[in-house]
Amino acid sequence: MAKLRDFVKSQGKEVDLIIQEVALMKQLIKERSHPLSLLRELISNSGAKEVGATEIKIKYTIDEEGHIFEVIDNGCGMNYTGEKMLPGRLDRFLGLGLSSIIGIKSDEFSWKGLGSKLAYQSRRIDINTWCGSGDAIKVEVNEPWSSIERKLIPKPKIFMYKPEEERKTGTSIKVFGHPPHRKERPFSIEEIKKFLSHRTFVGFTRKRENKPRIFLSVLGQMEEIDFGFPELKFEENSEGTVFVDEHRTVTKSGQTEVFLFV
């Protein structure tokens, strides 16, 4: 038995576990349910109560190489420590496997860092953030999805610089070419509004103090979106939830009858 153990030990080799993690991340990204899921995750990061944002701007444009998404908030900003045992907000966003499961405190909506995982399925990621003291931070991640496809870890470049005068705290995350080189038709403002209101933090249904204002810009068309699920109507002195659904029916005589179901 001693000889067998020695033989098995001699045949063993060290493995890079992060490669397995990258493979898992790649699979999670490919299983996303909707191409706009990236917005859901980024808005969840910006809208968490711990961030304290009072304003969130969502921008969507396109260029010759694909779709471009940007989420900007005026919250607390993301700090960077470079310490695995004491990661800052930016460390956690860029990390591939950090979560509250391993004892790292998470925000209201974010526990797996899925926002950054989906952002990595792109040509480039640009992040600009400032926490109110010290240097501002700019991050560039070039061709992250190409790296993941080759089972390599994306390599963010972090730049520290003196913030502009009168700059306020907050974070901008801009994702170019998500998914990479996607050339389908552009999304309309109505499509994005519907997704935001029904499948993201924008459609938050619980009462919330100091709810943020949400601004949407799609291909240059700008609009402020009402906070809360559009099919739910709340009254100040009522208890529970009231569903209001309007149905219009045209009778044989040509008259239109309107029914409100509560």
C-alpha positions as CSV (number, residue, x, y, z in Angstrom):
1,M,0.0,0.0,0.0
2,A,2.9,2.4,0.8
3,K,4.2,2.0,-2.7
4,L,0.8,2.6,-4.3
5,R,0.3,5.8,-2.2
6,D,3.8,7.0,-3.3
7,F,2.9,6.3,-7.0
8,V,-0.5,8.1,-6.8
9,K,1.2,11.1,-5.1
10,S,3.9,11.2,-7.8
11,Q,1.3,11.3,-10.5
12,G,-0.6,14.2,-8.9
13,K,-0.3,17.8,-10.2
14,E,-1.4,21.2,-9.0
15,V,-4.5,22.6,-10.7
16,D,-5.5,26.2,-11.1
17,L,-9.0,26.3,-9.5
18,I,-9.8,29.7,-10.9
19,I,-10.0,28.0,-14.3
20,Q,-12.9,26.0,-13.1
21,E,-14.5,29.2,-11.7
22,V,-14.1,30.9,-15.0
23,A,-15.8,28.0,-16.8
24,L,-18.7,28.1,-14.3
25,M,-19.0,31.9,-14.8
26,K,-19.1,31.4,-18.6
27,Q,-21.9,28.9,-18.2
28,L,-23.9,31.2,-15.9
29,I,-23.5,34.0,-18.4
30,K,-24.7,31.9,-21.3
31,E,-27.8,30.8,-19.3
32,R,-29.0,34.3,-18.7
33,S,-32.7,34.6,-19.6
34,H,-32.7,37.9,-21.4
35,P,-30.1,40.1,-23.2
36,L,-31.2,43.0,-21.0
37,S,-30.4,41.0,-17.8
38,L,-27.2,43.0,-17.6
39,L,-29.3,46.1,-16.8
40,R,-31.1,44.3,-14.1
41,E,-27.9,43.4,-12.3
42,L,-26.3,46.8,-12.7
43,I,-29.4,48.6,-11.5
44,S,-29.6,46.3,-8.5
45,N,-26.1,47.4,-7.6
46,S,-26.9,51.1,-7.9
47,G,-30.3,50.9,-6.3
48,A,-29.3,49.0,-3.1
49,K,-30.1,51.0,0.0
50,E,-26.5,50.7,1.2
51,V,-25.4,52.7,-1.9
52,G,-27.7,55.6,-1.0
53,A,-28.3,56.8,-4.6
54,T,-31.0,59.4,-5.1
55,E,-30.6,59.4,-8.8
56,I,-29.9,56.6,-11.3
57,K,-29.3,57.2,-15.0
58,I,-29.6,54.4,-17.6
59,K,-28.3,55.0,-21.0
60,Y,-28.4,52.8,-24.1
61,T,-26.8,53.5,-27.5
62,I,-25.2,51.4,-30.3
63,D,-22.1,51.7,-32.4
64,E,-20.8,49.7,-35.4
65,E,-19.7,46.9,-33.1
66,G,-22.8,46.4,-31.0
67,H,-24.9,47.6,-28.1
68,I,-23.6,49.9,-25.3
69,F,-25.2,50.1,-21.9
70,E,-24.3,52.5,-19.1
71,V,-25.7,52.9,-15.6
72,I,-24.7,56.0,-13.5
73,D,-25.6,56.6,-9.9
74,N,-24.9,59.4,-7.4
75,G,-24.4,56.9,-4.5
76,C,-21.5,56.3,-2.2
77,G,-19.1,55.2,-4.9
78,M,-16.9,52.1,-4.9
79,N,-13.7,51.8,-2.9
80,Y,-10.8,49.6,-3.9
81,T,-8.5,47.9,-1.3
82,G,-6.8,45.1,-3.3
83,E,-7.1,42.9,-0.2
84,K,-8.8,39.5,-0.6
85,M,-9.7,39.4,3.1
86,L,-11.0,43.0,3.2
87,P,-12.3,43.7,-0.2
88,G,-13.9,47.1,-1.1
89,R,-16.9,47.5,-3.3
90,L,-14.9,47.7,-6.4
91,D,-12.9,44.5,-5.5
92,R,-16.2,42.7,-5.0
93,F,-17.7,43.9,-8.3
94,L,-14.6,42.9,-10.3
95,G,-14.2,39.6,-8.4
96,L,-15.3,36.4,-10.0
97,G,-16.5,34.5,-7.0
98,L,-17.1,36.7,-4.0
99,S,-20.4,36.4,-2.1
100,S,-22.0,36.7,1.3
101,I,-21.8,32.9,1.5
102,I,-18.1,33.1,2.5
103,G,-18.7,35.8,5.1
104,I,-18.4,38.9,3.0
105,K,-21.3,41.3,3.8
106,S,-23.5,41.9,0.8
107,D,-25.8,44.7,-0.3
108,E,-29.6,44.6,-0.3
109,F,-29.9,42.9,-3.7
110,S,-26.4,41.7,-4.6
111,W,-24.9,38.6,-3.2
112,K,-23.1,36.9,-6.0
113,G,-21.6,39.7,-8.1
114,L,-23.7,38.6,-11.1
115,G,-23.6,42.2,-12.4
116,S,-19.9,42.0,-13.1
117,K,-20.2,38.5,-14.5
118,L,-22.7,39.6,-17.1
119,A,-20.7,42.7,-17.8
120,Y,-17.7,40.5,-18.7
121,Q,-19.6,39.2,-21.7
122,S,-18.6,42.3,-23.7
123,R,-15.8,43.9,-25.7
124,R,-14.9,46.4,-23.0
125,I,-16.0,47.7,-19.6
126,D,-15.2,51.2,-18.3
127,I,-15.8,52.1,-14.7
128,N,-15.4,55.5,-13.1
129,T,-16.1,55.9,-9.4
130,W,-15.3,58.2,-6.4
131,C,-16.1,57.7,-2.7
132,G,-15.8,61.3,-1.6
133,S,-12.2,61.2,-0.3
134,G,-8.8,60.3,-1.7
135,D,-8.3,59.5,-5.4
136,A,-11.0,58.8,-7.9
137,I,-10.7,55.4,-9.7
138,K,-11.0,54.5,-13.4
139,V,-11.1,50.9,-14.5
140,E,-10.7,49.5,-18.0
141,V,-11.3,45.9,-18.9
142,N,-10.5,45.1,-22.6
143,E,-12.0,42.1,-24.4
144,P,-13.1,40.3,-21.2
145,W,-15.3,37.8,-23.0
146,S,-12.5,36.9,-25.4
147,S,-10.4,36.1,-22.4
148,I,-13.1,34.0,-20.8
149,E,-13.6,32.1,-24.1
150,R,-10.0,31.1,-23.9
151,K,-10.3,30.2,-20.2
152,L,-8.2,33.2,-19.2
153,I,-9.0,35.6,-16.3
154,P,-9.9,39.1,-17.5
155,K,-7.2,41.6,-16.5
156,P,-8.7,44.9,-15.4
157,K,-6.5,48.0,-15.4
158,I,-7.0,50.3,-12.5
159,F,-6.0,54.0,-12.7
160,M,-6.0,56.4,-9.7
161,Y,-6.3,60.1,-10.3
162,K,-7.2,63.3,-8.5
163,P,-10.9,64.0,-8.8
164,E,-12.2,67.1,-10.6
165,E,-13.2,70.1,-8.4
166,E,-16.7,69.9,-7.0
167,R,-17.0,66.3,-8.1
168,K,-19.7,64.4,-6.3
169,T,-19.7,60.8,-5.2
170,G,-21.0,58.1,-7.5
171,T,-20.3,55.4,-10.0
172,S,-20.5,55.0,-13.8
173,I,-20.4,51.6,-15.4
174,K,-20.3,51.4,-19.2
175,V,-20.4,48.1,-21.0
176,F,-19.5,48.1,-24.7
177,G,-20.7,45.3,-27.1
178,H,-22.9,43.3,-24.9
179,P,-23.1,40.5,-25.9
180,P,-19.9,40.8,-27.9
181,H,-20.4,42.0,-31.5
182,R,-24.2,41.5,-31.2
183,K,-25.6,43.0,-34.4
184,E,-29.4,42.5,-33.9
185,R,-31.7,45.5,-34.3
186,P,-31.5,48.1,-31.5
187,F,-33.8,48.0,-28.5
188,S,-36.6,50.6,-28.4
189,I,-37.3,52.8,-25.4
190,E,-40.6,51.0,-24.9
191,E,-38.9,47.6,-24.8
192,I,-36.4,48.7,-22.3
193,K,-39.0,50.5,-20.2
194,K,-41.1,47.4,-20.0
195,F,-38.1,45.3,-19.0
196,L,-37.0,47.8,-16.3
197,S,-40.5,48.1,-14.8
198,H,-41.3,44.4,-14.7
199,R,-38.0,42.7,-14.2
200,T,-35.7,45.0,-12.3
201,F,-35.3,47.1,-9.2
202,V,-37.2,49.9,-11.0
203,G,-40.4,47.9,-10.4
204,F,-39.7,47.6,-6.7
205,T,-43.0,46.9,-4.9
206,R,-42.2,47.5,-1.3
207,K,-42.4,50.9,0.3
208,R,-39.1,52.6,0.2
209,E,-37.9,55.8,1.9
210,N,-36.0,58.2,-0.3
211,K,-36.7,56.2,-3.5
212,P,-34.3,57.2,-6.3
213,R,-35.3,59.0,-9.4
214,I,-34.8,56.9,-12.5
215,F,-33.9,58.4,-15.9
216,L,-33.7,56.5,-19.1
217,S,-32.0,57.5,-22.3
218,V,-32.4,55.3,-25.4
219,L,-30.7,56.3,-28.6
220,G,-31.0,59.9,-27.5
221,Q,-34.7,59.8,-26.4
222,M,-34.9,60.6,-22.7
223,E,-37.6,59.9,-20.1
224,E,-38.0,59.7,-16.4
225,I,-39.5,56.4,-15.3
226,D,-41.9,56.0,-12.4
227,F,-40.6,54.0,-9.6
228,G,-42.6,50.9,-8.7
229,F,-44.4,48.1,-10.5
230,P,-46.8,49.7,-13.1
231,E,-49.7,47.3,-12.6
232,L,-49.8,47.9,-8.8
233,K,-51.7,50.9,-7.5
234,F,-51.2,51.9,-3.9
235,E,-53.3,54.2,-1.7
236,E,-51.9,55.8,1.4
237,N,-54.6,54.6,3.8
238,S,-55.3,51.2,2.3
239,E,-53.9,47.9,3.5
240,G,-52.6,45.2,1.2
241,T,-52.2,45.3,-2.5
242,V,-54.8,46.3,-5.1
243,F,-54.5,45.1,-8.7
244,V,-56.1,47.3,-11.3
245,D,-56.5,45.9,-14.7
246,E,-58.4,47.7,-17.5
247,H,-60.1,45.7,-20.3
248,R,-61.8,47.4,-23.2
249,T,-64.5,45.5,-25.2
250,V,-66.1,46.7,-28.4
251,T,-69.8,45.6,-28.7
252,K,-71.6,44.7,-31.8
253,S,-73.2,48.2,-31.9
254,G,-69.7,49.7,-32.1
255,Q,-69.7,51.0,-28.5
256,T,-66.6,50.6,-26.3
257,E,-67.2,49.2,-22.8
258,V,-64.4,49.6,-20.2
259,F,-64.2,47.1,-17.3
260,L,-61.9,47.7,-14.3
261,F,-61.0,44.5,-12.4
262,V,-59.8,45.1,-8.8
